[in-house]
Amino acid sequence: MKFLSFIKKFLPWLIALLLFVYLFYQNPPAQVWKAFGYVRLWIFVPYTIAYFLGILFLDSYSLAKVLSKFCIPISLREILPARSVSYLLSLVNYNAGQVALALYLKRSKQASFFKALGSLLFVLLIDLYWVTTFAFIGSFFIPLNLGPIHVNSWVQKISFLLFLGFFLHLSFWRSWFSRLFKFHVRFRFSDWIRGKHLFQTFHEARSLDYLHIAFLRLPMHLMIIASLYVAIVSFQASVSFFTVITTVPVILMIGVVPLTPGGLGTVQAATVEFLKNEITSSLFVSGDITPEQLLFAISLAWMFANYLLKSLWGLFYMKRMQADLFKEE
């Protein structure tokens, strides 16, 4: 059991490391470092800061709405510092960030830990289906391949299964089948799961609640998708905006697959592979830098910039707040 636990814990990091070794083998570090020199900081830095603050605000606002409706009343002003700290903790482990936020709500607001965690899962589910929806739509407009894998077909099949799963999910919680066919059969498992605090948000949420929160989360997802376009422009290159909005959702969907922590490595590899033939720049004419090297540098710069902002912002609020409110017992 200890060996399996060890594998489960460290295998994703090993896969991420191997992906970066491969990427740096294909794109020598000296060339990637050279590509960093082409960034126009007057575009990249202000946009990265505005992007981070915009995502934090939209995320915290919609989260406050969900928590206030299904768990405990909380304002944007109250949730924003705690969400900032959870961003910091999520850099190490995404689940740890969510658990820490639920613990904070329990200790500071006397909220039910599992109810709070269930509300976070509710938001996570909506985010997953936004990514799936955009990736599904994008897969019909541009051919994407990773080696022998036809990514478009993979995305469409996975999306279909997820859409079916969401329909069954709503059918269970809203009792659609029993209402449609006029039968009432009680199962112990069904009663048990509906009574658990962890699933109270799903039990109480109506279809309109899903649509309302999805609408609140939509601007955030549109910002995430469009961000790569600005990042590429800031590195003195260009790409069709249509290509970005159809390709980035597929990249994000690949990042959601739990092969590596937070899509580390998989997102960078997919970005290079999918956009290397779509990006153009006068920098490529001399041959000193290749599209693959520039794209790899862009993806690294974007990742590190966001990690840095999450770290600094989270540490700032961690010092202002009671750090022990976030610690597991």
N, C-alpha and C positions, 0 to 999 in steps of 0.2 A: 504493500500500500504506500509506503514511504517513497519507493522508487517511482510509482505511478504519479504520486503527488509532485515529485521533483520534476518529472518529465512534463507534466501539465503546466508547471510554473515556468520552466526555463525553455521549453521547446519553442514557443512563439518568439522569444528573444533570439534564440539561435537562428531561426529562419530569417528574422529581420537582419541579423548580422551577416548571414550568407548572401542575402539579397544586396546589401550594401557593398560587400566584397566584390560581388559580380559587377555591380554598377561602376565601382571605381576601377575595376579591371578593364571594363569597356570604355570608361571615360577617366583617363589618368588624373590623379589629384592636381597635378600642376596645371592641366588644362581647365579643370573645373575652377581652380583658384583664379586663373586668368579670366574666366568668364564672369566671375564676381566683379571684376574691374569695370565691366560695361554697364553696371547698374546706374541709373539716374536717380540718385538718392532723393532729389527734390520731388520726385513722383512717388518712389517706393515707400519712404519713411512716413510722410503724412497720410498716405492712403492706408498703410498697414495699421497705423494708430487709429484712424477713423473706422476702419473695418473692425478692429478688435472691440472698440467701444460700442459700435453699432450692434455687433453680435451679442455682446454682454447685456446691453440694454434690452434688446428684443427677446433674448432667451430668458432673462430675469423677469421681464414683464409678463410673458405668457406663463412662466412657471408660477408666479405669484397668483395669477388668475386660477390656475388649476388647484394649487394648494388651498386657496381661500374658499373654493367651491367644495372640495372633497375632503379636506383635512383640517385646516385651521386658518382663521383669517390672518393674512399677512400682507403688508404693503410692499411696493417695489423698493422703497427706501430700506426696509428691513431685510429683504431677501438678497439685494444686490451685493452687499459685503460678503455674506455667507456663500453666495454663488461664486464670487471671486476666489475665495479660499478653496472651494471645491474644484475649481479649474486648476489651481496649483497642485492639489493632491491627485487629480486625474492624470497629470503628466506621468506619474509613476505607475498608477493603475486606475483605469477608468472606473471600475466598480468601487474602488476605495473612495473616490471622489463623491460618488452618489451616496454611499453608506455614511460618509462623514457629514454630508449635508443633512441626511435624515437624523443622525445623532444630534446635530446642532439644533434642529427644530424640536427634538424631544427634550433636550436639556434647557433650551432657552425659552421655548414657548409651550412646554408640556404637551407637545403633540404626540400622538401615537407614532412610534418609530416605524412600524410596518405600514401604517396608513400613509405616512410621508413617503416611504420608499415606494409604495404602490402608485402614488401620484407621479413620482419620478419615472417609474416604468411606463405609465400612461403616456407621458410626454415622449419618452424614448420610442415607444411603439409608433406614435404619429410621425416622428422624425424618420424612422425606418421606412415608412410607407411613402413619405415624400421622396426620399432618395430612390426608392423602387419605382415610383411613378415616373419621375423624370428620366431615370435610366431606361425604363421600358420604352418611353416615347423616343428618346434619343437613339435607341438601338435600331430604329427603322430608317434613320436618315444618313448614317455614315458607317461604312464597313470597318469593323475593328477586329484585329487578330492579335493574339499573343502566341507566337510560334505556330504550332499546328492547331491551336484552340480557336475556334470561331466564336468570338466573344459575343457577338450579336445574338446568336442562337442560344448561348448559355444564359444571357441576361433575360431573354424572353421566356425561357423555360422556368428559370428561378422566379421571375416576376409573376408568372401565371400561378405557380405554387403558393407564393406569398399572398397574392390576391385571393386565392381560394381559401387560404388559411385565415385571412382577415374576415371573409364572409362567414366562415364557420365560427370565428371568434365572436362576431356580433350576434350571430344566430344563437349561440349558447347564452351569452349574457343578457340578450334582450328577449330570449325565449320565442324566437320567430317561428320555429317549427311547430311548437305546441299551439301557438296562436293560429297558424295557418291550417293545421290539420285537426285542430280542436281536440287534442288529447293532452292529458296531464299525467305524466309518469314521474314519480319522484325517485331519485337515486341518492343514496347516502353520500357518495362522492360529490355530487352536485351541491347538496346542502352544505357539506363540509367546506368546500372551496368558496362558496358564496359567503360563508360566515367568517372567513379569515380576513383580518384587517389588511393584509397585503393586497387582497383583491377587491377591497371595498370600492375603490375608484372605478374599476371596471364594472362592478355590480350596479353602481349608482349612475354611471354615465349613460346618457341618452345618445342617440345617433347625432342629434344637433350639437351635443357637447363635443363630439369628435370633430365635426365640421367647424365649430367655433374656434377650437384650439388649433386645428390645422390651418385655418385662415390667419390666426395670429402668428403662427410659426412660418408661414409662407415667405414673408419679406426676408427673414433670416436665411432661408434656403436659397432664395434668389441671389442674395449677397454672396453667399458661399460659392455658388456656381459661377457668378460673374467675376469673382476676385482674380482668377487666373488670367483673365484677359488683361486686366490692369497690370498684373505682375509681369506678363510677357512684354507689354508695351514699355514698362519701366526699364527693361533690359535691352532697349533699342531694337526690338523685333516686333513683328506683327503677325496676326493670325485672324482668320475670319471669326467674327463674334458668333456666328451660327455654329461654326465648328466647336467653339468653346461650350456653348450651352447644350450641345448634343453629346459631347464627349465627356465633359467633366462629371455629369451624373453617373456615367458608367464607371469612371475612375473612383468616385466616391463609393459606389456599390461594391467594387472590388476591395476597397479599404475596409468596408464593413465586415467582410468575411474574416472570421477570427483566426487567421493564420499567424498574424503578428500583432503586437500590442498597438492598438489604435491605428492600424493600417501602415505602421512604420515600415518603409521599404517597398511594400506593395504599391502604395500610392505613387512613390517616386518612379518605380519601374514602369507602371502603367502610363504615367504622364509622358515619360520619354518615348515609350513605344508607340503610343497612339498619336502623338503630335509631331514626331520628328519629320514627317513628310508634309505637314500642314503649316509649319512655321516658316516665315521668310525674314531675311535681314541682310543688309549690306555687309554685315560682319562675316557672312559665310562666303563672300566672293573671293577673298584672299586665301581662304582655306586655313586660316590660323585657328579658327574655332568651328566646330561642327554644330548642327542643330541639336544633336543628342547631348553634347557637352553643355550647351547653353540651357537647354531644358532641365537637365539635372541640376545645374547651378540655381536656376530659378526655383525649382521645387525645394531645394535645400534652404535657400534664402528665405522663402515663404514659411517653411516649417520652423526654422530657427527663430525668425522674427516673432511668430505667434507664440512659440514656446517661451521666448524671453519676456514678452508682454504679460503672458499668463503668470509667469514666475514672479515678476516684479510687482504686478498688481495684486497677486495673491499674497505675497509676503507683506506688502504694505498693510493689507487688511488683517492679516494674521497677527501682526504686531499690535494693531489697534483693538482687536477682539480678544476674547479669552480662548487661547489655543486649546485648552483642555476640553472645551465644549465639542471639539471635533474628534477627539481621540477615542478609539475603541477601548472597552473595558478589558 
